[in-house]
Amino acid sequence: MHVRVVVGDDLSHKVTEAMLADPSVCNVMATPGASMSPEGDLITFDVAREGINSTLDTLIDLDVDQHGSISLFHADLSLSRRAEALHAAVPGDPDETVVWDQVAANLRQSVWVRPAYIAYFAVAAVIAAAGVLTDSPILIVGAMVVGPEYGPLAAMSFGLETRDGDLARRGFTTFAAGTAIGIIGGIVVAGATRIFGIVPDVYRTDGRSLTAFITEPDAFSVIVAVAAAVAGTLALAHDRAGTLVGVLISVTTIPAIADIGVGLAFWDDDEVVGAATQLGINLVCLVVVGALTLTALRRVSPAGGEDVWGGLR
């Protein structure tokens, strides 16, 4: 991993000495006066991934994050015998090492209620509501692909595990805002079918055999939510989160949210209660199991002390 540090003259020498003494660091380069805004020196070096958390701790202990900047880059290819020797000497497995500061930074960026987030949530809910009304698993899966709720849920888990109340609250607030938009989307779609008299026969006759699971929580709901939480947390920690993981998370949230809206539009108390119960069970499992998975990861991946956010890594 490649690190770039910009720091003033007063700290430059300390940072350089610390990096030269760090057993997981190589290719240290210092360019005095290279930075113009802010004025200071540029220091770059490569770090074996297994030692990145310890190296970041050292930089933070020197207050580089307060008086300068730290930038981290992933090197896709590094042809160096020195780098290979570092990987062999530094304890741990690079593929299993979690860069905790990077996880925290990514999650903090995902807990803002932006227009794009609202738009994705609304579109996902509309598609899911159509799937509920037509009893179409294909539409339900399509809604899962669009659903953007993975980030806020992961932020809640991370905040719970690190005792970062601010991050957990912001994750919950962001998810709650999306949920409200999703319910409104379900109401609009279902209400439109009532107004224009185009309620699908399969919904009117209560013949939904393929999507009835959304309002009928059972033991398998818990099993799926637990599996989704573990998979999502592992993907997040190892920077492998993608569409497929998002789909797995959405299977436990988006359909239930949209179905609450559909039930409200038809004044169907049983459907609303069933979908809300499903959502509640899944939400608790996702957050709690996600936090427990993070705790387990800390035991197998080198971790540091206090991070740049003031909480725990």
HELIX and SHEET records of a PDB file:
HELIX    1   1 ASP A    9  ALA A   21  1                                  13    
HELIX    2   2 ARG A   49  GLY A   51  5                                   3    
HELIX    3   3 ILE A   52  ASP A   61  1                                  10    
HELIX    4   4 VAL A   64  HIS A   67  1                                   4    
HELIX    5   5 ARG A   81  ALA A   89  1                                   9    
HELIX    6   6 PRO A   94  GLU A   96  5                                   3    
HELIX    7   7 TRP A  100  GLN A  109  1                                  10    
HELIX    8   8 PRO A  115  THR A  134  1                                  20    
HELIX    9   9 PRO A  137  VAL A  146  1                                  10    
HELIX   10  10 TYR A  150  THR A  162  1                                  13    
HELIX   11  11 GLY A  165  ILE A  195  1                                  31    
HELIX   12  12 ASP A  201  ARG A  204  1                                   4    
HELIX   13  13 ALA A  212  THR A  215  5                                   4    
HELIX   14  14 ALA A  219  ALA A  237  1                                  19    
HELIX   15  15 THR A  243  SER A  250  1                                   8    
HELIX   16  16 ILE A  254  ALA A  265  1                                  12    
HELIX   17  17 ASP A  269  VAL A  300  1                                  32    
SHEET    1   A 4 VAL A  25  MET A  36  0                                        
SHEET    2   A 4 GLU A  39  VAL A  47 -1                                        
SHEET    3   A 4 HIS A   2  VAL A   7 -1                                        
SHEET    4   A 4 SER A  69  PHE A  73 -1                                        
END                                                                             
